[in-house]
Amino acid sequence: MFFTKKDTIVSMCDGTWKPACELSDPAFAQQLIGPTLAISPLSQDAPITICAPFDAQVTTVFPTHHAIGLTSKIGVEYILHLGLDTVELKGEGFEPFVSTGARVRVGEPLVRMDTQLISERGYATDVLLIATNGKPYTFVRTFESAERIEVGEALAQCSKQ
């Protein structure tokens, strides 16, 4: 049994917060899949480690490793989506550290993402977190500056509207 009523989300990598409306993919920009948070990684020339944004169960690791499904303690279902259109890379540039069914703690490494390879192939490297089970949930940003956010730093809270 869980007693938490909201998820506290920390940054999955070092980067800058990016408003969803600025994403180049219209489905993500319009938040058609669900409320979306985006981080633009600081490093574009080396592999980076993407970490768990909260305590969760890994519900799926996509075969192409560009996305991971996570379910939080309060039952919110999320997709951690790495890059835009990176499904086309068929797994190249991604090295997962977890498998479906695993339980992860906040800050635990989930996947290595080769931002240099992804950028060189012409894909955006934005790291997205999408609440996929819907409209009753909303994100509230909990940091002041969009200049830079470090991995593990409080990013937002997700709760029922």
Secondary structure, 3 states (H helix, E strand, C coil): CCCCCEEEEECCCCEEEECHHHCCCHHHHCCCCCCEEEEEECCCCCEEEEECCCCEEEEEECCCCCEEEEEECCCCEEEEEECCCHHHHCCCCEEECCCCCCEECCCCEEEEEEHHHHHHCCCCCCEEEEECCCCCEEEEECCCCCCCECCCCEEEEEEEC
